[in-house]
């Protein structure tokens, strides 16, 4: 399997408290010419992050 290097931040949503609510990972497209992730890749990332 090929290796991916992805830049992201984690934010808490549906709350005003730190470490409350639900975690959400926001990924950045640093290279606008890069191909988007496939559905299976996105699902694999979500499983890996346990989100």
CHARMM-style PDB file with segment names, atoms N, HN, CA, C and O in Angstrom:
ATOM      1  N   UNK     1       0.841  -1.172   0.000  1.00  0.00      PROA
ATOM      2  CA  UNK     1       0.000   0.000   0.000  1.00  0.00      PROA
ATOM      3  C   UNK     1       0.889   1.239   0.000  1.00  0.00      PROA
ATOM      4  O   UNK     1       1.910   1.273   0.688  1.00  0.00      PROA
ATOM      5  N   UNK     2       0.512   2.238  -0.757  1.00  0.00      PROA
ATOM      6  HN  UNK     2      -0.317   2.210  -1.315  1.00  0.00      PROA
ATOM      7  CA  UNK     2       1.313   3.454  -0.819  1.00  0.00      PROA
ATOM      8  C   UNK     2       1.111   4.291   0.440  1.00  0.00      PROA
ATOM      9  O   UNK     2       0.102   4.164   1.134  1.00  0.00      PROA
ATOM     10  N   UNK     3       2.061   5.122   0.711  1.00  0.00      PROA
ATOM     11  HN  UNK     3       2.880   5.225   0.148  1.00  0.00      PROA
ATOM     12  CA  UNK     3       2.057   5.928   1.916  1.00  0.00      PROA
ATOM     13  C   UNK     3       1.532   7.329   1.603  1.00  0.00      PROA
ATOM     14  O   UNK     3       1.868   7.901   0.566  1.00  0.00      PROA
ATOM     15  N   UNK     4       0.716   7.879   2.491  1.00  0.00      PROA
ATOM     16  HN  UNK     4       0.444   7.415   3.334  1.00  0.00      PROA
ATOM     17  CA  UNK     4       0.178   9.227   2.329  1.00  0.00      PROA
ATOM     18  C   UNK     4       0.692  10.124   3.442  1.00  0.00      PROA
ATOM     19  O   UNK     4       0.738   9.710   4.600  1.00  0.00      PROA
ATOM     20  N   UNK     5       1.072  11.330   3.108  1.00  0.00      PROA
ATOM     21  HN  UNK     5       1.035  11.666   2.167  1.00  0.00      PROA
ATOM     22  CA  UNK     5       1.398  12.356   4.093  1.00  0.00      PROA
ATOM     23  C   UNK     5       0.313  13.417   3.990  1.00  0.00      PROA
ATOM     24  O   UNK     5       0.214  14.119   2.984  1.00  0.00      PROA
ATOM     25  N   UNK     6      -0.497  13.529   5.036  1.00  0.00      PROA
ATOM     26  HN  UNK     6      -0.416  12.959   5.853  1.00  0.00      PROA
ATOM     27  CA  UNK     6      -1.632  14.446   5.024  1.00  0.00      PROA
ATOM     28  C   UNK     6      -1.520  15.425   6.181  1.00  0.00      PROA
ATOM     29  O   UNK     6      -1.254  15.020   7.313  1.00  0.00      PROA
ATOM     30  N   UNK     7      -1.721  16.710   5.907  1.00  0.00      PROA
ATOM     31  HN  UNK     7      -1.937  17.039   4.988  1.00  0.00      PROA
ATOM     32  CA  UNK     7      -1.720  17.735   6.945  1.00  0.00      PROA
ATOM     33  C   UNK     7      -3.146  17.950   7.419  1.00  0.00      PROA
ATOM     34  O   UNK     7      -4.068  18.055   6.611  1.00  0.00      PROA
ATOM     35  N   UNK     8      -3.328  18.015   8.750  1.00  0.00      PROA
ATOM     36  HN  UNK     8      -2.579  17.929   9.407  1.00  0.00      PROA
ATOM     37  CA  UNK     8      -4.662  18.206   9.299  1.00  0.00      PROA
ATOM     38  C   UNK     8      -4.601  18.853  10.671  1.00  0.00      PROA
ATOM     39  O   UNK     8      -3.555  18.874  11.318  1.00  0.00      PROA
ATOM     40  N   UNK     9      -5.733  19.377  11.101  1.00  0.00      PROA
ATOM     41  HN  UNK     9      -6.583  19.360  10.575  1.00  0.00      PROA
ATOM     42  CA  UNK     9      -5.916  19.844  12.472  1.00  0.00      PROA
ATOM     43  C   UNK     9      -7.155  19.146  13.015  1.00  0.00      PROA
ATOM     44  O   UNK     9      -8.047  18.759  12.259  1.00  0.00      PROA
ATOM     45  N   UNK    10      -7.200  18.990  14.332  1.00  0.00      PROA
ATOM     46  HN  UNK    10      -6.475  19.303  14.946  1.00  0.00      PROA
ATOM     47  CA  UNK    10      -8.367  18.417  14.990  1.00  0.00      PROA
ATOM     48  C   UNK    10      -9.085  19.528  15.733  1.00  0.00      PROA
ATOM     49  O   UNK    10      -8.465  20.291  16.474  1.00  0.00      PROA
ATOM     50  N   UNK    11     -10.390  19.619  15.536  1.00  0.00      PROA
ATOM     51  HN  UNK    11     -10.894  18.999  14.935  1.00  0.00      PROA
ATOM     52  CA  UNK    11     -11.202  20.627  16.209  1.00  0.00      PROA
ATOM     53  C   UNK    11     -12.350  19.944  16.944  1.00  0.00      PROA
ATOM     54  O   UNK    11     -12.769  18.849  16.571  1.00  0.00      PROA
ATOM     55  N   UNK    12     -12.854  20.596  17.986  1.00  0.00      PROA
ATOM     56  HN  UNK    12     -12.513  21.486  18.289  1.00  0.00      PROA
ATOM     57  CA  UNK    12     -14.021  20.104  18.708  1.00  0.00      PROA
ATOM     58  C   UNK    12     -15.250  20.827  18.152  1.00  0.00      PROA
ATOM     59  O   UNK    12     -15.263  22.055  18.066  1.00  0.00      PROA
ATOM     60  N   UNK    13     -16.265  20.077  17.780  1.00  0.00      PROA
ATOM     61  HN  UNK    13     -16.254  19.079  17.850  1.00  0.00      PROA
ATOM     62  CA  UNK    13     -17.487  20.675  17.241  1.00  0.00      PROA
ATOM     63  C   UNK    13     -18.657  20.398  18.171  1.00  0.00      PROA
ATOM     64  O   UNK    13     -18.615  19.466  18.975  1.00  0.00      PROA
ATOM     65  N   UNK    14     -19.684  21.198  18.061  1.00  0.00      PROA
ATOM     66  HN  UNK    14     -19.718  21.955  17.408  1.00  0.00      PROA
ATOM     67  CA  UNK    14     -20.905  21.089  18.863  1.00  0.00      PROA
ATOM     68  C   UNK    14     -20.653  21.350  20.339  1.00  0.00      PROA
ATOM     69  O   UNK    14     -21.313  20.760  21.195  1.00  0.00      PROA
ATOM     70  N   UNK    15     -19.694  22.237  20.647  1.00  0.00      PROA
ATOM     71  HN  UNK    15     -19.159  22.715  19.952  1.00  0.00      PROA
ATOM     72  CA  UNK    15     -19.404  22.588  22.037  1.00  0.00      PROA
ATOM     73  C   UNK    15     -18.678  23.923  22.080  1.00  0.00      PROA
ATOM     74  O   UNK    15     -18.138  24.383  21.074  1.00  0.00      PROA
ATOM     75  N   UNK    16     -18.673  24.526  23.233  1.00  0.00      PROA
ATOM     76  HN  UNK    16     -19.113  24.152  24.050  1.00  0.00      PROA
ATOM     77  CA  UNK    16     -17.858  25.719  23.471  1.00  0.00      PROA
ATOM     78  C   UNK    16     -16.729  25.397  24.442  1.00  0.00      PROA
ATOM     79  O   UNK    16     -15.923  26.268  24.770  1.00  0.00      PROA
ATOM     80  N   UNK    17     -16.666  24.132  24.909  1.00  0.00      PROA
ATOM     81  HN  UNK    17     -17.320  23.425  24.642  1.00  0.00      PROA
ATOM     82  CA  UNK    17     -15.659  23.708  25.868  1.00  0.00      PROA
ATOM     83  C   UNK    17     -14.532  22.939  25.181  1.00  0.00      PROA
ATOM     84  O   UNK    17     -14.770  22.134  24.281  1.00  0.00      PROA
ATOM     85  N   UNK    18     -13.298  23.203  25.623  1.00  0.00      PROA
ATOM     86  HN  UNK    18     -13.104  23.857  26.355  1.00  0.00      PROA
ATOM     87  CA  UNK    18     -12.159  22.456  25.112  1.00  0.00      PROA
ATOM     88  C   UNK    18     -12.300  20.983  25.494  1.00  0.00      PROA
ATOM     89  O   UNK    18     -12.659  20.657  26.625  1.00  0.00      PROA
ATOM     90  N   UNK    19     -12.019  20.119  24.558  1.00  0.00      PROA
ATOM     91  HN  UNK    19     -11.727  20.384  23.639  1.00  0.00      PROA
ATOM     92  CA  UNK    19     -12.113  18.666  24.723  1.00  0.00      PROA
ATOM     93  C   UNK    19     -13.545  18.190  25.001  1.00  0.00      PROA
ATOM     94  O   UNK    19     -13.748  17.110  25.556  1.00  0.00      PROA
ATOM     95  N   UNK    20     -14.514  18.988  24.618  1.00  0.00      PROA
ATOM     96  HN  UNK    20     -14.349  19.865  24.167  1.00  0.00      PROA
ATOM     97  CA  UNK    20     -15.915  18.594  24.706  1.00  0.00      PROA
ATOM     98  C   UNK    20     -16.437  18.378  23.291  1.00  0.00      PROA
ATOM     99  O   UNK    20     -15.704  18.566  22.320  1.00  0.00      PROA
ATOM    100  N   UNK    21     -17.665  17.995  23.177  1.00  0.00      PROA
ATOM    101  HN  UNK    21     -18.260  17.842  23.966  1.00  0.00      PROA
ATOM    102  CA  UNK    21     -18.249  17.826  21.850  1.00  0.00      PROA
ATOM    103  C   UNK    21     -17.664  16.657  21.099  1.00  0.00      PROA
ATOM    104  O   UNK    21     -17.226  15.676  21.700  1.00  0.00      PROA
ATOM    105  N   UNK    22     -17.657  16.761  19.791  1.00  0.00      PROA
ATOM    106  HN  UNK    22     -18.013  17.558  19.303  1.00  0.00      PROA
ATOM    107  CA  UNK    22     -17.157  15.686  18.928  1.00  0.00      PROA
ATOM    108  C   UNK    22     -15.895  16.141  18.208  1.00  0.00      PROA
ATOM    109  O   UNK    22     -15.837  17.262  17.702  1.00  0.00      PROA
ATOM    110  N   UNK    23     -14.872  15.266  18.159  1.00  0.00      PROA
ATOM    111  HN  UNK    23     -14.919  14.355  18.570  1.00  0.00      PROA
ATOM    112  CA  UNK    23     -13.668  15.634  17.423  1.00  0.00      PROA
ATOM    113  C   UNK    23     -13.914  15.554  15.922  1.00  0.00      PROA
ATOM    114  O   UNK    23     -14.642  14.685  15.441  1.00  0.00      PROA
ATOM    115  N   UNK    24     -13.302  16.465  15.202  1.00  0.00      PROA
ATOM    116  HN  UNK    24     -12.712  17.171  15.592  1.00  0.00      PROA
ATOM    117  CA  UNK    24     -13.404  16.501  13.752  1.00  0.00      PROA
ATOM    118  C   UNK    24     -12.024  16.798  13.192  1.00  0.00      PROA
ATOM    119  O   UNK    24     -11.381  17.758  13.619  1.00  0.00      PROA
ATOM    120  N   UNK    25     -11.560  16.001  12.253  1.00  0.00      PROA
ATOM    121  HN  UNK    25     -12.082  15.222  11.906  1.00  0.00      PROA
ATOM    122  CA  UNK    25     -10.274  16.243  11.600  1.00  0.00      PROA
ATOM    123  C   UNK    25     -10.515  17.002  10.309  1.00  0.00      PROA
ATOM    124  O   UNK    25     -11.336  16.595   9.486  1.00  0.00      PROA
ATOM    125  N   UNK    26      -9.800  18.109  10.130  1.00  0.00      PROA
ATOM    126  HN  UNK    26      -9.134  18.440  10.798  1.00  0.00      PROA
ATOM    127  CA  UNK    26      -9.908  18.932   8.925  1.00  0.00      PROA
ATOM    128  C   UNK    26      -8.589  18.795   8.175  1.00  0.00      PROA
ATOM    129  O   UNK    26      -7.532  19.146   8.698  1.00  0.00      PROA
ATOM    130  N   UNK    27      -8.655  18.287   6.953  1.00  0.00      PROA
ATOM    131  HN  UNK    27      -9.514  18.002   6.529  1.00  0.00      PROA
ATOM    132  CA  UNK    27      -7.464  18.060   6.142  1.00  0.00      PROA
ATOM    133  C   UNK    27      -7.282  19.195   5.153  1.00  0.00      PROA
ATOM    134  O   UNK    27      -8.254  19.759   4.651  1.00  0.00      PROA
ATOM    135  N   UNK    28      -6.033  19.524   4.878  1.00  0.00      PROA
ATOM    136  HN  UNK    28      -5.243  19.065   5.286  1.00  0.00      PROA
ATOM    137  CA  UNK    28      -5.695  20.634   4.001  1.00  0.00      PROA
ATOM    138  C   UNK    28      -5.154  20.125   2.673  1.00  0.00      PROA
ATOM    139  O   UNK    28      -4.335  19.207   2.630  1.00  0.00      PROA
ATOM    140  N   UNK    29      -5.619  20.727   1.607  1.00  0.00      PROA
ATOM    141  HN  UNK    29      -6.284  21.473   1.642  1.00  0.00      PROA
ATOM    142  CA  UNK    29      -5.100  20.404   0.282  1.00  0.00      PROA
ATOM    143  C   UNK    29      -3.974  21.392  -0.018  1.00  0.00      PROA
ATOM    144  O   UNK    29      -4.213  22.491  -0.518  1.00  0.00      PROA
ATOM    145  N   UNK    30      -2.747  20.986   0.295  1.00  0.00      PROA
ATOM    146  HN  UNK    30      -2.553  20.093   0.701  1.00  0.00      PROA
ATOM    147  CA  UNK    30      -1.602  21.869   0.075  1.00  0.00      PROA
ATOM    148  C   UNK    30      -1.209  21.919  -1.391  1.00  0.00      PROA
ATOM    149  O   UNK    30      -0.607  22.891  -1.848  1.00  0.00      PROA
ATOM    150  N   UNK    31      -1.550  20.878  -2.119  1.00  0.00      PROA
ATOM    151  HN  UNK    31      -2.039  20.089  -1.748  1.00  0.00      PROA
ATOM    152  CA  UNK    31      -1.244  20.824  -3.540  1.00  0.00      PROA
ATOM    153  C   UNK    31      -2.560  20.767  -4.316  1.00  0.00      PROA
ATOM    154  O   UNK    31      -3.173  19.703  -4.405  1.00  0.00      PROA
ATOM    155  N   UNK    32      -3.002  21.889  -4.875  1.00  0.00      PROA
ATOM    156  HN  UNK    32      -2.504  22.753  -4.802  1.00  0.00      PROA
ATOM    157  CA  UNK    32      -4.294  21.891  -5.577  1.00  0.00      PROA
ATOM    158  C   UNK    32      -4.319  20.978  -6.799  1.00  0.00      PROA
ATOM    159  O   UNK    32      -5.396  20.651  -7.296  1.00  0.00      PROA
ATOM    160  N   UNK    33      -3.154  20.561  -7.292  1.00  0.00      PROA
ATOM    161  HN  UNK    33      -2.279  20.827  -6.888  1.00  0.00      PROA
ATOM    162  CA  UNK    33      -3.087  19.669  -8.450  1.00  0.00      PROA
ATOM    163  C   UNK    33      -3.183  18.197  -8.053  1.00  0.00      PROA
ATOM    164  O   UNK    33      -3.313  17.329  -8.915  1.00  0.00      PROA
ATOM    165  N   UNK    34      -3.120  17.917  -6.758  1.00  0.00      PROA
ATOM    166  HN  UNK    34      -3.015  18.622  -6.058  1.00  0.00      PROA
ATOM    167  CA  UNK    34      -3.156  16.528  -6.287  1.00  0.00      PROA
ATOM    168  C   UNK    34      -4.542  15.932  -6.487  1.00  0.00      PROA
ATOM    169  O   UNK    34      -5.555  16.627  -6.402  1.00  0.00      PROA
ATOM    170  N   UNK    35      -4.565  14.645  -6.753  1.00  0.00      PROA
ATOM    171  HN  UNK    35      -3.742  14.081  -6.822  1.00  0.00      PROA
ATOM    172  CA  UNK    35      -5.845  13.951  -6.919  1.00  0.00      PROA
ATOM    173  C   UNK    35      -6.544  13.862  -5.566  1.00  0.00      PROA
ATOM    174  O   UNK    35      -5.888  13.666  -4.543  1.00  0.00      PROA
ATOM    175  N   UNK    36      -7.866  14.003  -5.550  1.00  0.00      PROA
ATOM    176  HN  UNK    36      -8.400  14.162  -6.380  1.00  0.00      PROA
ATOM    177  CA  UNK    36      -8.589  13.869  -4.277  1.00  0.00      PROA
ATOM    178  C   UNK    36      -8.509  12.439  -3.756  1.00  0.00      PROA
ATOM    179  O   UNK    36      -8.268  11.500  -4.515  1.00  0.00      PROA
ATOM    180  N   UNK    37      -8.713  12.291  -2.462  1.00  0.00      PROA
ATOM    181  HN  UNK    37      -8.909  13.054  -1.846  1.00  0.00      PROA
ATOM    182  CA  UNK    37      -8.710  10.951  -1.873  1.00  0.00      PROA
ATOM    183  C   UNK    37      -9.927  10.169  -2.354  1.00  0.00      PROA
ATOM    184  O   UNK    37     -11.011  10.722  -2.540  1.00  0.00      PROA
ATOM    185  N   UNK    38      -9.725   8.895  -2.548  1.00  0.00      PROA
ATOM    186  HN  UNK    38      -8.844   8.445  -2.398  1.00  0.00      PROA
ATOM    187  CA  UNK    38     -10.825   8.013  -2.906  1.00  0.00      PROA
ATOM    188  C   UNK    38     -11.653   7.728  -1.657  1.00  0.00      PROA
ATOM    189  O   UNK    38     -11.164   7.875  -0.537  1.00  0.00      PROA
ATOM    190  N   UNK    39     -12.893   7.323  -1.847  1.00  0.00      PROA
ATOM    191  HN  UNK    39     -13.290   7.203  -2.757  1.00  0.00      PROA
ATOM    192  CA  UNK    39     -13.771   7.013  -0.727  1.00  0.00      PROA
ATOM    193  C   UNK    39     -13.133   5.997   0.211  1.00  0.00      PROA
ATOM    194  O   UNK    39     -13.172   6.174   1.429  1.00  0.00      PROA
ATOM    195  N   UNK    40     -12.549   4.939  -0.335  1.00  0.00      PROA
ATOM    196  HN  UNK    40     -12.517   4.795  -1.324  1.00  0.00      PROA
ATOM    197  CA  UNK    40     -11.912   3.910   0.496  1.00  0.00      PROA
ATOM    198  C   UNK    40     -10.753   4.495   1.297  1.00  0.00      PROA
ATOM    199  O   UNK    40     -10.551   4.111   2.449  1.00  0.00      PROA
ATOM    200  N   UNK    41      -9.991   5.414   0.712  1.00  0.00      PROA
ATOM    201  HN  UNK    41     -10.155   5.726  -0.223  1.00  0.00      PROA
ATOM    202  CA  UNK    41      -8.888   6.048   1.438  1.00  0.00      PROA
ATOM    203  C   UNK    41      -9.427   6.897   2.591  1.00  0.00      PROA
ATOM    204  O   UNK    41      -8.879   6.868   3.693  1.00  0.00      PROA
ATOM    205  N   UNK    42     -10.498   7.653   2.338  1.00  0.00      PROA
ATOM    206  HN  UNK    42     -10.943   7.676   1.443  1.00  0.00      PROA
ATOM    207  CA  UNK    42     -11.084   8.473   3.400  1.00  0.00      PROA
ATOM    208  C   UNK    42     -11.609   7.600   4.536  1.00  0.00      PROA
ATOM    209  O   UNK    42     -11.458   7.951   5.706  1.00  0.00      PROA
ATOM    210  N   UNK    43     -12.216   6.480   4.205  1.00  0.00      PROA
ATOM    211  HN  UNK    43     -12.339   6.195   3.255  1.00  0.00      PROA
ATOM    212  CA  UNK    43     -12.717   5.566   5.227  1.00  0.00      PROA
ATOM    213  C   UNK    43     -11.572   4.962   6.023  1.00  0.00      PROA
ATOM    214  O   UNK    43     -11.685   4.784   7.235  1.00  0.00      PROA
ATOM    215  N   UNK    44     -10.479   4.647   5.356  1.00  0.00      PROA
ATOM    216  HN  UNK    44     -10.387   4.792   4.371  1.00  0.00      PROA
ATOM    217  CA  UNK    44      -9.310   4.086   6.042  1.00  0.00      PROA
ATOM    218  C   UNK    44      -8.710   5.104   7.010  1.00  0.00      PROA
ATOM    219  O   UNK    44      -8.301   4.741   8.114  1.00  0.00      PROA
ATOM    220  N   UNK    45      -8.654   6.375   6.606  1.00  0.00      PROA
ATOM    221  HN  UNK    45      -8.986   6.669   5.709  1.00  0.00      PROA
ATOM    222  CA  UNK    45      -8.133   7.420   7.483  1.00  0.00      PROA
ATOM    223  C   UNK    45      -9.042   7.565   8.705  1.00  0.00      PROA
ATOM    224  O   UNK    45      -8.547   7.691   9.825  1.00  0.00      PROA
ATOM    225  N   UNK    46     -10.365   7.548   8.508  1.00  0.00      PROA
ATOM    226  HN  UNK    46     -10.767   7.445   7.598  1.00  0.00      PROA
ATOM    227  CA  UNK    46     -11.297   7.676   9.629  1.00  0.00      PROA
ATOM    228  C   UNK    46     -11.146   6.514  10.602  1.00  0.00      PROA
ATOM    229  O   UNK    46     -11.180   6.719  11.815  1.00  0.00      PROA
ATOM    230  N   UNK    47     -10.982   5.309  10.096  1.00  0.00      PROA
ATOM    231  HN  UNK    47     -10.954   5.142   9.110  1.00  0.00      PROA
ATOM    232  CA  UNK    47     -10.780   4.146  10.964  1.00  0.00      PROA
ATOM    233  C   UNK    47      -9.467   4.274  11.730  1.00  0.00      PROA
ATOM    234  O   UNK    47      -9.419   3.998  12.929  1.00  0.00      PROA
ATOM    235  N   UNK    48      -8.416   4.683  11.056  1.00  0.00      PROA
ATOM    236  HN  UNK    48      -8.455   4.907  10.082  1.00  0.00      PROA
ATOM    237  CA  UNK    48      -7.101   4.845  11.690  1.00  0.00      PROA
ATOM    238  C   UNK    48      -7.158   5.860  12.818  1.00  0.00      PROA
ATOM    239  O   UNK    48      -6.540   5.663  13.864  1.00  0.00      PROA
ATOM    240  N   UNK    49      -7.902   6.952  12.612  1.00  0.00      PROA
ATOM    241  HN  UNK    49      -8.405   7.112  11.762  1.00  0.00      PROA
ATOM    242  CA  UNK    49      -7.997   8.010  13.618  1.00  0.00      PROA
ATOM    243  C   UNK    49      -9.051   7.700  14.673  1.00  0.00      PROA
ATOM    244  O   UNK    49      -9.162   8.415  15.669  1.00  0.00      PROA
ATOM    245  N   UNK    50      -9.819   6.648  14.462  1.00  0.00      PROA
ATOM    246  HN  UNK    50      -9.728   6.067  13.653  1.00  0.00      PROA
ATOM    247  CA  UNK    50     -10.891   6.241  15.369  1.00  0.00      PROA
ATOM    248  C   UNK    50     -11.972   7.308  15.463  1.00  0.00      PROA
ATOM    249  O   UNK    50     -12.520   7.551  16.538  1.00  0.00      PROA
ATOM    250  N   UNK    51     -12.276   7.942  14.339  1.00  0.00      PROA
ATOM    251  HN  UNK    51     -11.831   7.745  13.465  1.00  0.00      PROA
ATOM    252  CA  UNK    51     -13.334   8.959  14.282  1.00  0.00      PROA
ATOM    253  C   UNK    51     -14.535   8.354  13.597  1.00  0.00      PROA
ATOM    254  OT1 UNK    51     -15.555   9.023  13.432  1.00  0.00      PROA
TER     255      UNK     51
END
